[in-house]
């Protein structure tokens, strides 16, 4: 696959009433490419998602499955409807990824906020391409295709898939190595934005003075943030489920490091061995973003040896779950509980630098969760969260671990 420049392809717009006039539409920036006219979207999407568009799941009912496999209606903590001052996290097991994503998103509140004609930016994890499209390391083709289908059902005006890969890589090369560029276009995205390095295209980035930026970025006057993320009407955050040898884990908050420029990342990574400091910085930079929803792919989890997943300390497990929430702190706390539960069952042959942190720290005392709550990125306690389980065999164990404060 060859990445084409902005003047070599003509963007194909979906026929909807635009949210802005044509002269106001953002132009294709360097590193982006538009959907190709020959793509047979429906056929490709069906193949990528494994067929089913909904399975036998009733998306209108909240079903909780206890540890013994008994299905009961999830009515929230008070015995009736979930309290109005709580947030929801959908936790779903289903063999079909589109069904799992649809169900998890529904349990988290749905995508009704996306209106016809609006621009939706999907932010996957496209960190590196050494493992190809390896589940647990980068966002997979089928997960990306499933989310794009749900977004297209909302009749948006423009769907962008974009990321800035790890700072030693060219993003367009990583999109090519992983196949995620082609997969996004085949699934129906209008554009893939392989974000350039700020040194290559400084106009693609803007300086944002988020609260407390002085802690780490005082010399720059703020954090360099990808303009396209800020310009979109909606951001859908698509993290993978993996540990991180410096930060503890890489879930929804950590995924937004792909939304900041290389120079802003460099100073963060001088904190090797200090998970609390790096977690503080992750929470600070997250204040620049307001995702509409966060969808975590935990079908495969990298539980040791992350975020690379290609070194000799890498350990993977298969929780088989898809999680979703509008709340980053709540979702990351559940995702961390998943990692901890998997670590408890695993034989880790070469524990990495955060193994002790992840196995001995209560979920709500993990640094990213603590700093995320302090920065008002989401809830502050487990009591503010209702977990909605669907066909999850170890739901009781996850609930117990999640509520460990």
FIPA-333839 format. One record per residue (C-alpha): residue number from 0; residue in one letter; x, y, z. Coordinates in Angstrom, 3 decimals. Example, Ala and Ser with C-alpha at 12.3 -4.5 7.8 and 13.67 -1.06 7.14 Angstrom:
FIPA-333839
<kefi 0,'A',<12.300,-4.500,7.800>>
<kefi 1,'S',<13.670,-1.060,7.140>>
//
This chain:
FIPA-333839
<kefi 0,'X',<0.000,0.000,0.000>>
<kefi 1,'X',<1.388,3.411,-0.944>>
<kefi 2,'X',<0.396,6.495,0.990>>
<kefi 3,'X',<-0.671,9.244,-1.377>>
<kefi 4,'X',<-0.342,12.977,-0.896>>
<kefi 5,'X',<-3.342,15.283,-0.509>>
<kefi 6,'X',<-3.351,16.461,-4.118>>
<kefi 7,'X',<-3.192,12.996,-5.676>>
<kefi 8,'X',<-6.585,11.818,-4.502>>
<kefi 9,'X',<-9.977,13.483,-4.301>>
<kefi 10,'X',<-11.872,13.006,-1.075>>
<kefi 11,'X',<-15.149,11.136,-1.538>>
<kefi 12,'X',<-17.796,12.763,0.646>>
<kefi 13,'X',<-20.845,10.901,1.812>>
<kefi 14,'X',<-24.091,12.440,0.522>>
<kefi 15,'X',<-25.437,14.081,3.660>>
<kefi 16,'X',<-26.291,17.629,4.563>>
<kefi 17,'X',<-22.930,19.064,5.632>>
<kefi 18,'X',<-22.432,20.536,9.078>>
<kefi 19,'X',<-20.317,23.275,7.462>>
<kefi 20,'X',<-20.044,24.784,4.020>>
<kefi 21,'X',<-17.626,23.247,1.551>>
<kefi 22,'X',<-15.294,26.222,1.796>>
<kefi 23,'X',<-15.063,25.696,5.568>>
<kefi 24,'X',<-14.237,22.012,5.417>>
<kefi 25,'X',<-10.700,21.213,6.639>>
<kefi 26,'X',<-8.289,20.437,3.814>>
<kefi 27,'X',<-6.329,17.223,3.632>>
<kefi 28,'X',<-3.105,17.722,5.537>>
<kefi 29,'X',<0.191,16.122,4.665>>
<kefi 30,'X',<0.234,12.495,5.728>>
<kefi 31,'X',<-3.465,11.938,5.070>>
<kefi 32,'X',<-5.266,10.129,2.288>>
<kefi 33,'X',<-8.908,9.827,1.290>>
<kefi 34,'X',<-11.167,6.849,0.801>>
<kefi 35,'X',<-10.690,5.205,-2.558>>
<kefi 36,'X',<-13.602,5.135,-4.910>>
<kefi 37,'X',<-13.219,1.485,-5.763>>
<kefi 38,'X',<-13.614,0.217,-2.205>>
<kefi 39,'X',<-16.547,-2.135,-1.816>>
<kefi 40,'X',<-17.338,-1.001,1.691>>
<kefi 41,'X',<-20.113,-3.368,2.655>>
<kefi 42,'X',<-18.342,-6.502,1.466>>
<kefi 43,'X',<-15.043,-5.547,3.032>>
<kefi 44,'X',<-16.690,-4.621,6.316>>
<kefi 45,'X',<-18.526,-7.919,6.464>>
<kefi 46,'X',<-15.290,-9.811,5.965>>
<kefi 47,'X',<-13.383,-7.700,8.494>>
<kefi 48,'X',<-16.004,-8.066,11.208>>
<kefi 49,'X',<-16.645,-11.764,10.773>>
<kefi 50,'X',<-20.199,-11.466,9.524>>
<kefi 51,'X',<-22.749,-10.838,12.231>>
<kefi 52,'X',<-24.292,-7.394,12.507>>
<kefi 53,'X',<-25.971,-8.006,15.802>>
<kefi 54,'X',<-26.176,-11.698,16.718>>
<kefi 55,'X',<-28.785,-12.683,19.249>>
<kefi 56,'X',<-28.053,-9.947,21.768>>
<kefi 57,'X',<-30.939,-7.759,22.870>>
<kefi 58,'X',<-29.316,-4.343,23.087>>
<kefi 59,'X',<-32.289,-2.903,24.918>>
<kefi 60,'X',<-31.771,-4.795,28.165>>
<kefi 61,'X',<-28.981,-4.637,30.731>>
<kefi 62,'X',<-27.930,-8.190,31.536>>
<kefi 63,'X',<-25.486,-9.021,34.293>>
<kefi 64,'X',<-23.833,-12.428,34.306>>
<kefi 65,'X',<-22.492,-13.578,37.625>>
<kefi 66,'X',<-19.431,-15.717,38.148>>
<kefi 67,'X',<-21.449,-18.923,38.045>>
<kefi 68,'X',<-22.866,-18.023,34.620>>
<kefi 69,'X',<-26.315,-17.030,35.863>>
<kefi 70,'X',<-27.768,-14.147,33.847>>
<kefi 71,'X',<-29.731,-11.522,35.740>>
<kefi 72,'X',<-31.037,-8.095,34.819>>
<kefi 73,'X',<-28.565,-5.414,35.886>>
<kefi 74,'X',<-30.623,-2.847,37.797>>
<kefi 75,'X',<-27.794,-0.879,39.355>>
<kefi 76,'X',<-26.617,-0.509,42.909>>
<kefi 77,'X',<-29.893,0.632,44.439>>
<kefi 78,'X',<-32.093,-2.220,43.205>>
<kefi 79,'X',<-33.821,-0.031,40.609>>
<kefi 80,'X',<-32.422,2.027,37.764>>
<kefi 81,'X',<-28.751,3.015,38.049>>
<kefi 82,'X',<-28.381,6.205,40.105>>
<kefi 83,'X',<-28.383,9.347,37.962>>
<kefi 84,'X',<-25.085,10.538,39.467>>
<kefi 85,'X',<-23.173,7.436,38.320>>
<kefi 86,'X',<-21.404,6.556,35.094>>
<kefi 87,'X',<-21.711,3.255,33.263>>
<kefi 88,'X',<-19.078,0.873,31.967>>
<kefi 89,'X',<-20.182,-1.852,29.591>>
<kefi 90,'X',<-18.178,-5.079,29.861>>
<kefi 91,'X',<-19.079,-7.612,27.190>>
<kefi 92,'X',<-17.948,-11.029,26.046>>
<kefi 93,'X',<-19.066,-12.176,22.608>>
<kefi 94,'X',<-17.249,-14.095,19.912>>
<kefi 95,'X',<-18.403,-11.661,17.209>>
<kefi 96,'X',<-16.561,-8.365,17.555>>
<kefi 97,'X',<-19.276,-6.212,16.008>>
<kefi 98,'X',<-21.842,-7.635,18.404>>
<kefi 99,'X',<-19.495,-7.115,21.359>>
<kefi 100,'X',<-18.753,-3.512,20.391>>
<kefi 101,'X',<-22.400,-2.698,19.691>>
<kefi 102,'X',<-23.461,-4.125,23.046>>
<kefi 103,'X',<-20.681,-2.457,25.069>>
<kefi 104,'X',<-21.377,0.927,23.487>>
<kefi 105,'X',<-25.102,0.546,24.149>>
<kefi 106,'X',<-24.470,-0.280,27.815>>
<kefi 107,'X',<-22.208,2.777,28.066>>
<kefi 108,'X',<-24.920,5.088,26.761>>
<kefi 109,'X',<-24.707,4.792,22.982>>
<kefi 110,'X',<-23.635,7.202,20.237>>
<kefi 111,'X',<-26.710,9.435,20.061>>
<kefi 112,'X',<-24.508,12.488,20.555>>
<kefi 113,'X',<-23.192,12.060,17.002>>
<kefi 114,'X',<-25.470,14.039,14.677>>
<kefi 115,'X',<-25.797,13.824,10.893>>
<kefi 116,'X',<-23.090,15.731,9.064>>
<kefi 117,'X',<-20.667,15.974,11.964>>
<kefi 118,'X',<-16.964,15.077,11.850>>
<kefi 119,'X',<-15.902,12.047,13.895>>
<kefi 120,'X',<-12.235,11.355,14.632>>
<kefi 121,'X',<-11.396,7.762,15.606>>
<kefi 122,'X',<-8.174,7.609,17.632>>
<kefi 123,'X',<-6.827,4.025,17.558>>
<kefi 124,'X',<-3.540,2.766,18.981>>
<kefi 125,'X',<-1.064,2.703,16.072>>
<kefi 126,'X',<2.130,2.771,18.141>>
<kefi 127,'X',<4.442,0.651,15.952>>
<kefi 128,'X',<4.265,-1.944,13.224>>
<kefi 129,'X',<6.887,-4.512,14.233>>
<kefi 130,'X',<4.216,-7.018,15.158>>
<kefi 131,'X',<1.994,-6.248,12.177>>
<kefi 132,'X',<-1.622,-6.029,13.264>>
<kefi 133,'X',<-0.964,-7.864,16.515>>
<kefi 134,'X',<-3.891,-7.996,18.923>>
<kefi 135,'X',<-3.001,-6.539,22.308>>
<kefi 136,'X',<-0.364,-4.228,20.818>>
<kefi 137,'X',<-2.212,-2.103,18.255>>
<kefi 138,'X',<-5.869,-1.676,17.352>>
<kefi 139,'X',<-6.956,-4.591,15.165>>
<kefi 140,'X',<-8.637,-4.400,11.768>>
<kefi 141,'X',<-11.858,-6.006,12.960>>
<kefi 142,'X',<-12.179,-3.737,16.009>>
<kefi 143,'X',<-11.624,-0.644,13.891>>
<kefi 144,'X',<-14.106,-1.837,11.253>>
<kefi 145,'X',<-16.763,-2.557,13.882>>
<kefi 146,'X',<-16.521,0.905,15.415>>
<kefi 147,'X',<-16.553,2.569,12.006>>
<kefi 148,'X',<-19.768,0.712,11.175>>
<kefi 149,'X',<-21.461,1.972,14.349>>
<kefi 150,'X',<-20.329,5.515,13.564>>
<kefi 151,'X',<-21.579,5.305,9.963>>
<kefi 152,'X',<-25.014,4.348,11.270>>
<kefi 153,'X',<-25.158,7.848,12.819>>
<kefi 154,'X',<-24.848,9.402,9.307>>
<kefi 155,'X',<-21.766,11.554,9.992>>
<kefi 156,'X',<-20.382,13.997,7.453>>
<kefi 157,'X',<-16.742,12.930,7.680>>
<kefi 158,'X',<-15.031,10.022,9.436>>
<kefi 159,'X',<-11.299,10.312,10.123>>
<kefi 160,'X',<-9.011,7.618,11.519>>
<kefi 161,'X',<-5.742,9.046,12.807>>
<kefi 162,'X',<-2.813,8.736,15.164>>
<kefi 163,'X',<0.769,9.829,15.718>>
<kefi 164,'X',<2.867,6.703,16.168>>
<kefi 165,'X',<5.743,6.338,18.637>>
<kefi 166,'X',<8.110,9.241,18.267>>
<kefi 167,'X',<10.891,7.269,16.542>>
<kefi 168,'X',<8.563,6.217,13.696>>
<kefi 169,'X',<6.865,7.789,10.707>>
<kefi 170,'X',<3.113,7.405,11.217>>
<kefi 171,'X',<2.370,6.639,7.567>>
<kefi 172,'X',<4.846,3.739,7.626>>
<kefi 173,'X',<3.191,2.309,10.745>>
<kefi 174,'X',<-0.287,2.594,9.221>>
<kefi 175,'X',<1.094,0.683,6.255>>
<kefi 176,'X',<2.935,-1.977,8.290>>
<kefi 177,'X',<-0.135,-2.686,10.419>>
<kefi 178,'X',<-2.549,-2.515,7.488>>
<kefi 179,'X',<-4.733,-0.163,9.513>>
<kefi 180,'X',<-4.800,2.463,6.775>>
<kefi 181,'X',<-6.301,0.117,4.216>>
<kefi 182,'X',<-8.587,-1.433,6.855>>
<kefi 183,'X',<-9.998,1.973,7.811>>
<kefi 184,'X',<-10.766,2.914,4.215>>
<kefi 185,'X',<-12.221,-0.490,3.431>>
<kefi 186,'X',<-14.537,-0.186,6.427>>
<kefi 187,'X',<-15.894,3.160,5.237>>
<kefi 188,'X',<-13.694,5.867,6.780>>
<kefi 189,'X',<-13.364,8.968,4.607>>
<kefi 190,'X',<-9.783,9.692,5.548>>
<kefi 191,'X',<-6.768,8.299,7.352>>
<kefi 192,'X',<-4.630,10.935,9.018>>
<kefi 193,'X',<-1.148,9.504,9.533>>
<kefi 194,'X',<-0.018,12.409,11.670>>
<kefi 195,'X',<3.355,13.854,10.678>>
<kefi 196,'X',<6.116,14.717,13.099>>
<kefi 197,'X',<5.834,18.338,14.272>>
<kefi 198,'X',<9.280,18.968,12.821>>
<kefi 199,'X',<7.965,17.883,9.409>>
<kefi 200,'X',<4.653,19.752,9.518>>
<kefi 201,'X',<4.365,22.164,12.458>>
<kefi 202,'X',<1.025,23.443,11.148>>
<kefi 203,'X',<-0.558,20.104,12.073>>
<kefi 204,'X',<-0.009,20.882,15.757>>
<kefi 205,'X',<-1.112,23.597,18.147>>
<kefi 206,'X',<0.140,24.635,21.582>>
<kefi 207,'X',<-2.433,24.150,24.339>>
<kefi 208,'X',<-1.872,25.580,27.825>>
<kefi 209,'X',<-3.747,22.918,29.783>>
<kefi 210,'X',<-4.030,23.401,33.557>>
<kefi 211,'X',<-0.765,22.538,35.355>>
<kefi 212,'X',<1.235,22.287,32.107>>
<kefi 213,'X',<4.037,24.060,33.983>>
<kefi 214,'X',<4.744,20.844,35.872>>
<kefi 215,'X',<6.519,19.399,32.826>>
<kefi 216,'X',<6.112,21.696,29.797>>
<kefi 217,'X',<6.890,25.158,31.234>>
<kefi 218,'X',<9.719,25.715,28.747>>
<kefi 219,'X',<7.336,25.215,25.801>>
<kefi 220,'X',<4.426,27.176,27.234>>
<kefi 221,'X',<2.030,24.238,26.913>>
<kefi 222,'X',<1.500,20.852,25.277>>
<kefi 223,'X',<1.679,20.391,21.496>>
<kefi 224,'X',<-1.643,18.823,20.468>>
<kefi 225,'X',<-2.813,17.418,17.127>>
<kefi 226,'X',<-5.082,20.032,15.533>>
<kefi 227,'X',<-7.286,17.498,13.805>>
<kefi 228,'X',<-8.341,16.028,17.137>>
<kefi 229,'X',<-9.370,19.434,18.413>>
<kefi 230,'X',<-11.232,20.335,15.225>>
<kefi 231,'X',<-13.436,17.218,15.205>>
<kefi 232,'X',<-16.998,17.321,16.548>>
<kefi 233,'X',<-16.431,13.969,18.229>>
<kefi 234,'X',<-13.438,11.888,19.308>>
<kefi 235,'X',<-13.818,8.140,19.734>>
<kefi 236,'X',<-10.910,6.761,21.720>>
<kefi 237,'X',<-9.890,3.173,20.837>>
<kefi 238,'X',<-7.209,1.931,23.237>>
<kefi 239,'X',<-5.864,-1.586,23.518>>
<kefi 240,'X',<-5.490,-3.398,26.840>>
<kefi 241,'X',<-1.853,-3.595,27.853>>
<kefi 242,'X',<0.564,-2.914,30.632>>
<kefi 243,'X',<3.291,-0.303,30.345>>
<kefi 244,'X',<6.701,-0.828,31.876>>
<kefi 245,'X',<6.930,2.844,32.934>>
<kefi 246,'X',<3.346,3.985,33.501>>
<kefi 247,'X',<1.798,0.793,34.865>>
<kefi 248,'X',<-0.694,0.364,32.049>>
<kefi 249,'X',<-1.721,1.771,28.684>>
<kefi 250,'X',<-5.501,2.151,28.429>>
<kefi 251,'X',<-7.779,5.078,27.518>>
<kefi 252,'X',<-5.801,7.939,29.094>>
<kefi 253,'X',<-2.432,6.684,27.905>>
<kefi 254,'X',<-3.771,6.316,24.347>>
<kefi 255,'X',<-3.945,10.102,24.049>>
<kefi 256,'X',<-0.156,10.346,24.072>>
<kefi 257,'X',<-0.691,9.604,20.380>>
<kefi 258,'X',<-2.453,12.960,20.199>>
<kefi 259,'X',<0.515,15.062,21.341>>
<kefi 260,'X',<3.663,16.053,19.497>>
<kefi 261,'X',<7.030,14.386,19.740>>
<kefi 262,'X',<8.704,17.160,21.729>>
<kefi 263,'X',<5.930,17.109,24.324>>
<kefi 264,'X',<6.384,13.352,24.665>>
<kefi 265,'X',<10.168,13.513,25.013>>
<kefi 266,'X',<10.171,15.341,28.338>>
<kefi 267,'X',<7.616,12.872,29.728>>
<kefi 268,'X',<9.839,9.914,28.932>>
<kefi 269,'X',<12.724,11.247,30.965>>
<kefi 270,'X',<10.807,9.861,33.950>>
<kefi 271,'X',<11.664,6.176,33.474>>
<kefi 272,'X',<11.176,4.340,36.744>>
<kefi 273,'X',<8.752,6.914,38.149>>
<kefi 274,'X',<5.245,5.666,37.363>>
<kefi 275,'X',<3.642,8.337,39.519>>
<kefi 276,'X',<5.363,11.205,37.677>>
<kefi 277,'X',<4.550,9.807,34.229>>
<kefi 278,'X',<0.964,9.115,35.288>>
<kefi 279,'X',<0.654,12.711,36.496>>
<kefi 280,'X',<1.796,13.951,33.083>>
<kefi 281,'X',<-0.615,11.602,31.289>>
<kefi 282,'X',<-3.496,13.034,33.318>>
<kefi 283,'X',<-2.406,16.623,32.663>>
<kefi 284,'X',<-2.204,16.227,28.881>>
<kefi 285,'X',<-5.559,14.409,28.818>>
<kefi 286,'X',<-7.212,17.692,29.791>>
<kefi 287,'X',<-6.780,18.774,26.161>>
<kefi 288,'X',<-9.196,16.097,24.934>>
<kefi 289,'X',<-12.900,15.397,25.428>>
<kefi 290,'X',<-13.736,11.993,23.923>>
<kefi 291,'X',<-17.375,11.228,23.241>>
<kefi 292,'X',<-16.762,7.598,24.178>>
<kefi 293,'X',<-13.846,5.276,24.919>>
<kefi 294,'X',<-13.927,1.682,23.652>>
<kefi 295,'X',<-11.314,-0.697,25.042>>
<kefi 296,'X',<-10.363,-3.858,23.165>>
<kefi 297,'X',<-9.522,-6.386,25.878>>
<kefi 298,'X',<-10.125,-9.497,23.817>>
<kefi 299,'X',<-6.365,-9.982,24.006>>
<kefi 300,'X',<-4.324,-8.301,26.741>>
<kefi 301,'X',<-0.607,-7.664,26.965>>
<kefi 302,'X',<-0.138,-8.205,30.694>>
<kefi 303,'X',<3.670,-7.967,30.934>>
<kefi 304,'X',<6.314,-6.508,28.661>>
<kefi 305,'X',<4.293,-3.587,27.373>>
<kefi 306,'X',<3.854,-1.329,25.631>>
<kefi 307,'X',<6.041,-2.876,22.932>>
<kefi 308,'X',<4.887,-6.481,23.249>>
<kefi 309,'X',<7.790,-7.727,21.126>>
<kefi 310,'X',<10.526,-8.125,23.741>>
<kefi 311,'X',<11.443,-11.327,25.595>>
<kefi 312,'X',<9.379,-10.347,28.654>>
<kefi 313,'X',<6.083,-10.131,26.735>>
<kefi 314,'X',<3.152,-12.127,28.131>>
<kefi 315,'X',<-0.314,-12.144,26.564>>
<kefi 316,'X',<-3.657,-13.422,27.819>>
<kefi 317,'X',<-7.145,-13.603,26.334>>
<kefi 318,'X',<-9.799,-12.004,28.565>>
<kefi 319,'X',<-12.113,-11.954,25.531>>
<kefi 320,'X',<-13.742,-8.650,26.532>>
<kefi 321,'X',<-14.800,-5.363,24.972>>
<kefi 322,'X',<-15.380,-2.461,27.367>>
<kefi 323,'X',<-16.852,0.993,26.799>>
<kefi 324,'X',<-17.518,4.142,28.812>>
<kefi 325,'X',<-17.771,7.894,28.390>>
<kefi 326,'X',<-15.596,8.161,31.517>>
<kefi 327,'X',<-11.845,7.609,31.105>>
<kefi 328,'X',<-11.098,7.134,34.792>>
<kefi 329,'X',<-13.855,4.567,35.233>>
<kefi 330,'X',<-12.851,2.671,32.107>>
<kefi 331,'X',<-9.171,2.642,33.036>>
<kefi 332,'X',<-9.979,1.396,36.523>>
<kefi 333,'X',<-11.963,-1.511,35.038>>
<kefi 334,'X',<-9.253,-2.131,32.445>>
<kefi 335,'X',<-6.620,-2.172,35.176>>
<kefi 336,'X',<-8.748,-4.657,37.109>>
<kefi 337,'X',<-8.807,-6.866,34.008>>
<kefi 338,'X',<-5.003,-6.700,33.788>>
<kefi 339,'X',<-4.668,-7.481,37.488>>
<kefi 340,'X',<-7.073,-10.406,37.255>>
<kefi 341,'X',<-5.141,-11.825,34.308>>
<kefi 342,'X',<-1.814,-11.348,36.097>>
<kefi 343,'X',<-3.153,-13.239,39.100>>
<kefi 344,'X',<-3.791,-16.294,36.899>>
<kefi 345,'X',<-0.621,-16.107,34.818>>
<kefi 346,'X',<2.864,-17.496,35.130>>
<kefi 347,'X',<5.010,-14.484,34.262>>
<kefi 348,'X',<8.384,-15.775,33.145>>
<kefi 349,'X',<10.179,-12.414,33.347>>
<kefi 350,'X',<8.357,-9.780,35.429>>
<kefi 351,'X',<8.832,-6.263,34.080>>
<kefi 352,'X',<9.462,-3.054,36.025>>
<kefi 353,'X',<5.805,-2.496,37.015>>
<kefi 354,'X',<4.897,-6.088,37.871>>
<kefi 355,'X',<5.005,-5.368,41.603>>
<kefi 356,'X',<3.022,-2.143,41.178>>
<kefi 357,'X',<0.302,-3.896,39.177>>
<kefi 358,'X',<0.024,-6.963,41.402>>
<kefi 359,'X',<0.225,-5.315,44.833>>
<kefi 360,'X',<-1.591,-1.981,44.401>>
<kefi 361,'X',<-5.366,-1.677,44.826>>
<kefi 362,'X',<-7.023,-0.650,41.573>>
<kefi 363,'X',<-8.095,2.795,42.785>>
<kefi 364,'X',<-4.607,3.508,44.168>>
<kefi 365,'X',<-2.854,2.957,40.833>>
<kefi 366,'X',<-1.154,6.227,39.812>>
<kefi 367,'X',<-3.017,6.875,36.544>>
<kefi 368,'X',<-6.380,6.320,38.216>>
<kefi 369,'X',<-5.442,8.611,41.099>>
<kefi 370,'X',<-4.128,11.420,38.895>>
<kefi 371,'X',<-6.975,11.089,36.389>>
<kefi 372,'X',<-9.488,11.574,39.200>>
<kefi 373,'X',<-7.516,14.502,40.611>>
<kefi 374,'X',<-7.592,16.221,37.205>>
<kefi 375,'X',<-11.383,15.752,36.931>>
<kefi 376,'X',<-11.080,13.494,33.911>>
<kefi 377,'X',<-13.804,11.311,35.360>>
<kefi 378,'X',<-15.141,9.792,38.546>>
<kefi 379,'X',<-13.243,9.846,41.809>>
<kefi 380,'X',<-14.428,6.632,43.462>>
<kefi 381,'X',<-15.696,3.186,42.529>>
<kefi 382,'X',<-19.047,4.038,44.131>>
<kefi 383,'X',<-19.757,6.423,41.250>>
<kefi 384,'X',<-19.570,3.612,38.692>>
<kefi 385,'X',<-22.075,0.941,37.647>>
<kefi 386,'X',<-20.607,-2.025,35.808>>
<kefi 387,'X',<-22.913,-3.624,33.249>>
<kefi 388,'X',<-21.753,-7.148,32.439>>
<kefi 389,'X',<-22.943,-9.193,29.496>>
<kefi 390,'X',<-21.924,-12.862,29.250>>
<kefi 391,'X',<-18.807,-12.304,31.382>>
<kefi 392,'X',<-17.962,-15.511,33.241>>
<kefi 393,'X',<-15.687,-13.885,35.851>>
<kefi 394,'X',<-17.878,-10.819,36.430>>
<kefi 395,'X',<-17.913,-11.278,40.209>>
<kefi 396,'X',<-14.114,-11.419,40.431>>
<kefi 397,'X',<-13.718,-8.350,38.229>>
<kefi 398,'X',<-16.313,-6.416,40.212>>
<kefi 399,'X',<-14.555,-7.263,43.484>>
<kefi 400,'X',<-11.140,-6.297,42.173>>
<kefi 401,'X',<-12.505,-3.097,40.600>>
<kefi 402,'X',<-14.020,-1.947,43.898>>
<kefi 403,'X',<-10.769,-2.534,45.777>>
<kefi 404,'X',<-9.857,0.962,46.935>>
//
